[in-house]
């Protein structure tokens, strides 16, 4: 998969998490953002709110809790 750099404005905490992450974790976070952008683009008639709701539902169906997500982000900072 070819990649191309882009610039995104994110929450300052999200930027801190990304900047503190290891190179491997950064690649994973970049892949996650890329997949989410592709998901939004694949359904142009769907609102962003609906896409975010669907993503949240999928994560919950797969067992990801808010606490686990926070732990993952905390681990990326360590």
PyMOL CGO cylinders between C-alpha atoms (Angstrom):
from pymol import cmd
from pymol.cgo import CYLINDER

trace = [
    CYLINDER, 0.00, 0.00, 0.00, 1.45, 3.33, -1.03, 0.3, 1, 1, 1, 1, 1, 1,
    CYLINDER, 1.45, 3.33, -1.03, 1.24, 6.07, 1.55, 0.3, 1, 1, 1, 1, 1, 1,
    CYLINDER, 1.24, 6.07, 1.55, 1.27, 9.84, 1.37, 0.3, 1, 1, 1, 1, 1, 1,
    CYLINDER, 1.27, 9.84, 1.37, 1.71, 12.34, 4.19, 0.3, 1, 1, 1, 1, 1, 1,
    CYLINDER, 1.71, 12.34, 4.19, -1.20, 14.62, 5.13, 0.3, 1, 1, 1, 1, 1, 1,
    CYLINDER, -1.20, 14.62, 5.13, -1.74, 17.19, 7.85, 0.3, 1, 1, 1, 1, 1, 1,
    CYLINDER, -1.74, 17.19, 7.85, -4.63, 16.84, 10.29, 0.3, 1, 1, 1, 1, 1, 1,
    CYLINDER, -4.63, 16.84, 10.29, -5.68, 19.11, 13.13, 0.3, 1, 1, 1, 1, 1, 1,
    CYLINDER, -5.68, 19.11, 13.13, -6.51, 16.99, 16.15, 0.3, 1, 1, 1, 1, 1, 1,
    CYLINDER, -6.51, 16.99, 16.15, -7.18, 17.47, 19.82, 0.3, 1, 1, 1, 1, 1, 1,
    CYLINDER, -7.18, 17.47, 19.82, -4.02, 18.39, 21.73, 0.3, 1, 1, 1, 1, 1, 1,
    CYLINDER, -4.02, 18.39, 21.73, -4.26, 15.19, 23.81, 0.3, 1, 1, 1, 1, 1, 1,
    CYLINDER, -4.26, 15.19, 23.81, -4.56, 13.09, 20.64, 0.3, 1, 1, 1, 1, 1, 1,
    CYLINDER, -4.56, 13.09, 20.64, -1.47, 14.84, 19.25, 0.3, 1, 1, 1, 1, 1, 1,
    CYLINDER, -1.47, 14.84, 19.25, 0.42, 14.15, 22.49, 0.3, 1, 1, 1, 1, 1, 1,
    CYLINDER, 0.42, 14.15, 22.49, -0.53, 10.46, 22.33, 0.3, 1, 1, 1, 1, 1, 1,
    CYLINDER, -0.53, 10.46, 22.33, 0.61, 10.20, 18.72, 0.3, 1, 1, 1, 1, 1, 1,
    CYLINDER, 0.61, 10.20, 18.72, 3.86, 12.07, 19.29, 0.3, 1, 1, 1, 1, 1, 1,
    CYLINDER, 3.86, 12.07, 19.29, 4.69, 9.93, 22.34, 0.3, 1, 1, 1, 1, 1, 1,
    CYLINDER, 4.69, 9.93, 22.34, 3.97, 6.65, 20.54, 0.3, 1, 1, 1, 1, 1, 1,
    CYLINDER, 3.97, 6.65, 20.54, 6.68, 4.30, 19.34, 0.3, 1, 1, 1, 1, 1, 1,
    CYLINDER, 6.68, 4.30, 19.34, 7.26, 4.08, 15.57, 0.3, 1, 1, 1, 1, 1, 1,
    CYLINDER, 7.26, 4.08, 15.57, 5.33, 0.79, 15.51, 0.3, 1, 1, 1, 1, 1, 1,
    CYLINDER, 5.33, 0.79, 15.51, 2.39, 2.29, 17.40, 0.3, 1, 1, 1, 1, 1, 1,
    CYLINDER, 2.39, 2.29, 17.40, 2.43, 5.33, 15.11, 0.3, 1, 1, 1, 1, 1, 1,
    CYLINDER, 2.43, 5.33, 15.11, 2.14, 3.07, 12.07, 0.3, 1, 1, 1, 1, 1, 1,
    CYLINDER, 2.14, 3.07, 12.07, -0.85, 1.36, 13.68, 0.3, 1, 1, 1, 1, 1, 1,
    CYLINDER, -0.85, 1.36, 13.68, -2.49, 4.69, 14.49, 0.3, 1, 1, 1, 1, 1, 1,
    CYLINDER, -2.49, 4.69, 14.49, -1.84, 5.95, 10.95, 0.3, 1, 1, 1, 1, 1, 1,
    CYLINDER, -1.84, 5.95, 10.95, -3.40, 2.78, 9.53, 0.3, 1, 1, 1, 1, 1, 1,
    CYLINDER, -3.40, 2.78, 9.53, -6.43, 3.23, 11.79, 0.3, 1, 1, 1, 1, 1, 1,
    CYLINDER, -6.43, 3.23, 11.79, -6.94, 6.83, 10.65, 0.3, 1, 1, 1, 1, 1, 1,
    CYLINDER, -6.94, 6.83, 10.65, -6.50, 5.78, 7.03, 0.3, 1, 1, 1, 1, 1, 1,
    CYLINDER, -6.50, 5.78, 7.03, -9.12, 3.05, 7.38, 0.3, 1, 1, 1, 1, 1, 1,
    CYLINDER, -9.12, 3.05, 7.38, -11.55, 5.44, 9.03, 0.3, 1, 1, 1, 1, 1, 1,
    CYLINDER, -11.55, 5.44, 9.03, -11.14, 8.00, 6.25, 0.3, 1, 1, 1, 1, 1, 1,
    CYLINDER, -11.14, 8.00, 6.25, -11.72, 5.31, 3.65, 0.3, 1, 1, 1, 1, 1, 1,
    CYLINDER, -11.72, 5.31, 3.65, -14.82, 4.18, 5.56, 0.3, 1, 1, 1, 1, 1, 1,
    CYLINDER, -14.82, 4.18, 5.56, -16.25, 7.69, 5.46, 0.3, 1, 1, 1, 1, 1, 1,
    CYLINDER, -16.25, 7.69, 5.46, -15.44, 8.06, 1.76, 0.3, 1, 1, 1, 1, 1, 1,
    CYLINDER, -15.44, 8.06, 1.76, -17.08, 4.74, 0.89, 0.3, 1, 1, 1, 1, 1, 1,
    CYLINDER, -17.08, 4.74, 0.89, -20.51, 5.99, 1.96, 0.3, 1, 1, 1, 1, 1, 1,
    CYLINDER, -20.51, 5.99, 1.96, -20.82, 9.57, 0.67, 0.3, 1, 1, 1, 1, 1, 1,
    CYLINDER, -20.82, 9.57, 0.67, -24.54, 9.82, 1.49, 0.3, 1, 1, 1, 1, 1, 1,
    CYLINDER, -24.54, 9.82, 1.49, -24.03, 8.80, 5.11, 0.3, 1, 1, 1, 1, 1, 1,
    CYLINDER, -24.03, 8.80, 5.11, -23.50, 11.54, 7.69, 0.3, 1, 1, 1, 1, 1, 1,
    CYLINDER, -23.50, 11.54, 7.69, -20.30, 11.65, 9.70, 0.3, 1, 1, 1, 1, 1, 1,
    CYLINDER, -20.30, 11.65, 9.70, -22.36, 11.14, 12.85, 0.3, 1, 1, 1, 1, 1, 1,
    CYLINDER, -22.36, 11.14, 12.85, -23.79, 7.93, 11.39, 0.3, 1, 1, 1, 1, 1, 1,
    CYLINDER, -23.79, 7.93, 11.39, -20.33, 6.67, 10.40, 0.3, 1, 1, 1, 1, 1, 1,
    CYLINDER, -20.33, 6.67, 10.40, -19.01, 7.39, 13.89, 0.3, 1, 1, 1, 1, 1, 1,
    CYLINDER, -19.01, 7.39, 13.89, -22.00, 5.62, 15.45, 0.3, 1, 1, 1, 1, 1, 1,
    CYLINDER, -22.00, 5.62, 15.45, -21.42, 2.57, 13.25, 0.3, 1, 1, 1, 1, 1, 1,
    CYLINDER, -21.42, 2.57, 13.25, -17.70, 2.48, 14.07, 0.3, 1, 1, 1, 1, 1, 1,
    CYLINDER, -17.70, 2.48, 14.07, -18.49, 2.72, 17.77, 0.3, 1, 1, 1, 1, 1, 1,
    CYLINDER, -18.49, 2.72, 17.77, -21.01, -0.12, 17.49, 0.3, 1, 1, 1, 1, 1, 1,
    CYLINDER, -21.01, -0.12, 17.49, -18.49, -2.33, 15.71, 0.3, 1, 1, 1, 1, 1, 1,
    CYLINDER, -18.49, -2.33, 15.71, -15.86, -1.67, 18.35, 0.3, 1, 1, 1, 1, 1, 1,
    CYLINDER, -15.86, -1.67, 18.35, -18.33, -2.50, 21.12, 0.3, 1, 1, 1, 1, 1, 1,
    CYLINDER, -18.33, -2.50, 21.12, -19.47, -5.66, 19.30, 0.3, 1, 1, 1, 1, 1, 1,
    CYLINDER, -19.47, -5.66, 19.30, -15.83, -6.73, 19.19, 0.3, 1, 1, 1, 1, 1, 1,
    CYLINDER, -15.83, -6.73, 19.19, -15.58, -6.15, 22.92, 0.3, 1, 1, 1, 1, 1, 1,
    CYLINDER, -15.58, -6.15, 22.92, -13.70, -2.87, 22.97, 0.3, 1, 1, 1, 1, 1, 1,
    CYLINDER, -13.70, -2.87, 22.97, -14.78, -0.83, 25.95, 0.3, 1, 1, 1, 1, 1, 1,
    CYLINDER, -14.78, -0.83, 25.95, -14.05, 2.84, 26.59, 0.3, 1, 1, 1, 1, 1, 1,
    CYLINDER, -14.05, 2.84, 26.59, -11.76, 1.78, 29.43, 0.3, 1, 1, 1, 1, 1, 1,
    CYLINDER, -11.76, 1.78, 29.43, -9.80, -0.53, 27.13, 0.3, 1, 1, 1, 1, 1, 1,
    CYLINDER, -9.80, -0.53, 27.13, -9.44, 2.22, 24.56, 0.3, 1, 1, 1, 1, 1, 1,
    CYLINDER, -9.44, 2.22, 24.56, -8.09, 4.58, 27.20, 0.3, 1, 1, 1, 1, 1, 1,
    CYLINDER, -8.09, 4.58, 27.20, -5.65, 1.88, 28.36, 0.3, 1, 1, 1, 1, 1, 1,
    CYLINDER, -5.65, 1.88, 28.36, -4.46, 1.39, 24.79, 0.3, 1, 1, 1, 1, 1, 1,
    CYLINDER, -4.46, 1.39, 24.79, -3.87, 5.11, 24.44, 0.3, 1, 1, 1, 1, 1, 1,
    CYLINDER, -3.87, 5.11, 24.44, -2.10, 5.22, 27.81, 0.3, 1, 1, 1, 1, 1, 1,
    CYLINDER, -2.10, 5.22, 27.81, 0.11, 2.31, 26.73, 0.3, 1, 1, 1, 1, 1, 1,
    CYLINDER, 0.11, 2.31, 26.73, 1.00, 4.19, 23.56, 0.3, 1, 1, 1, 1, 1, 1,
    CYLINDER, 1.00, 4.19, 23.56, 2.23, 7.04, 25.76, 0.3, 1, 1, 1, 1, 1, 1,
    CYLINDER, 2.23, 7.04, 25.76, 4.46, 4.80, 27.87, 0.3, 1, 1, 1, 1, 1, 1,
]
cmd.load_cgo(trace, "trace")
